[in-house]
C-alpha cells in the first residue's frame, strides 16, 4: 500500500508506523488516510486549530524550542518528552499550547499518536524541516 503511493521506507520505520497507527485505524486503507503525513510530509494543516493556537508573539519561544530539539540526544520519545517538558517549565509556557503547536507542525492535525513517538519515528532532521515549513505557514495564516 505504501509502496503503491511511491514510498519505500525502511522496515523499522514501517514497524514503528504500524505500531503508532494500529489503534487509530480499522481498515488497511485507513493507515494511509490517517497517517500519510509520515511519508509525504504535511500536505494540509488544520487551519482552525492553527488560528486558535498559534500566537505570533510566542514565535521566539518556538524558535528556541526548535534549537533545543535540534540538540536533543538521543532523539527518542522518552528524551524528547523530558526535554520538551523541561523547556515548557523553564520558559513558563503552557503544556497544551506547546504540544498542540508541536503536533500541528509535524502532522498538520491535532489527532494522532503521542507527539513524542511521532517525532522520534520521523527523526531529528525531518522534524526540524517540518517545524520550519509549519512556522512559515502559521505566520502567513495569522
C-alpha positions in Angstrom: 0.0 0.0 0.0 2.8 2.5 1.0 4.9 1.4 -2.0 1.9 1.9 -4.3 2.0 5.5 -3.2 5.6 5.8 -4.3 7.4 5.4 -1.0 9.9 2.7 0.1 10.6 3.3 3.8 12.9 1.1 5.8 11.3 -1.9 7.6 12.0 -0.5 11.1 10.2 2.7 10.1 7.2 0.7 8.8 7.1 -1.3 12.0 7.2 1.9 14.1 4.5 3.5 11.9 2.2 0.5 12.2 2.7 0.4 15.9 1.7 4.0 16.3 -1.3 3.7 13.9 -2.8 0.3 14.8 -5.2 1.7 17.4 -6.3 4.5 15.1 -7.3 2.5 12.1 -10.0 0.0 11.2 -9.2 -1.0 7.6 -6.0 -1.2 5.7 -6.6 1.9 3.6 -7.0 3.9 6.9 -3.3 3.6 7.5 -2.7 5.9 4.5 -5.7 8.1 5.1 -4.8 8.9 8.7 -1.0 8.6 8.5 0.1 9.8 5.1 2.0 12.7 6.7 4.6 10.2 8.0 5.7 9.6 4.4 4.9 12.6 2.3 5.1 15.3 4.9 2.2 17.6 5.8 0.1 18.3 2.8 -2.7 20.1 4.7 -2.8 21.9 8.0 -5.8 22.2 10.3 -6.2 26.0 9.8 -8.9 26.4 12.5 -6.6 24.7 15.1 -3.7 26.9 14.0 -5.7 30.1 14.2 -6.8 29.1 17.7 -3.4 28.1 19.0 -0.7 30.0 17.1 0.3 33.3 18.6 2.9 35.2 16.7 4.3 36.7 19.9 5.3 33.2 21.0 7.3 32.6 17.8 10.6 33.3 19.5 9.9 30.7 22.2 9.2 28.2 19.4 12.4 29.1 17.7 14.2 28.4 20.9 12.3 25.1 21.2 13.5 24.1 17.7 17.1 24.8 18.8 16.6 22.6 21.8 15.1 19.8 19.6 18.0 20.0 17.2 20.4 19.4 20.1 18.3 16.7 21.8 20.3 13.4 22.2 19.3 10.7 21.9 16.3 11.7 19.7 13.9 9.2 21.2 10.4 9.5 22.6 11.5 9.5 26.3 14.2 12.0 25.8 12.1 14.3 23.6 9.3 14.2 26.2 11.5 15.1 29.1 13.4 17.8 27.1 10.2 19.5 25.8 8.5 19.4 29.3 11.6 20.9 30.9 11.6 23.6 28.2 8.0 24.4 28.8 8.5 24.6 32.5 11.7 26.7 32.2 10.0 29.2 29.9 6.8 29.3 31.8 4.7 28.2 28.9 1.5 26.2 28.9 1.9 22.5 28.1 -1.3 22.3 25.9 -0.4 25.2 23.8 3.1 24.0 23.1 2.2 20.4 22.4 -0.7 21.4 20.1 1.6 23.5 18.0 4.2 20.7 18.1 1.6 18.3 16.8 0.3 20.6 14.2 3.8 21.3 12.9 4.8 17.7 12.4 1.4 16.2 11.4 -0.9 19.1 10.3 -3.6 17.8 12.7 -4.4 17.6 16.4 -5.2 13.9 16.0 -2.8 11.0 16.2 -0.3 9.1 18.3 1.9 10.6 21.0 3.6 13.7 19.6 6.9 12.4 21.0 6.5 9.0 19.5 5.7 10.6 16.1 8.7 12.9 16.4 11.1 10.1 17.3 9.9 8.0 14.4 10.2 10.9 11.9 13.7 11.7 13.2 15.5 14.9 14.0 16.2 16.2 10.5 12.6 15.7 9.4 11.1 17.2 12.5 13.2 20.3 12.1 12.3 20.6 8.4 8.6 20.3 9.3 8.8 22.9 12.0 10.5 25.4 9.6 7.8 24.7 7.0 5.0 25.0 9.6 6.2 28.2 11.1 6.1 29.9 7.7 2.6 28.6 7.1 1.4 29.5 10.6 2.8 33.1 10.3 1.2 33.6 7.0 -2.2 32.3 8.1 -2.4 34.7 11.0 
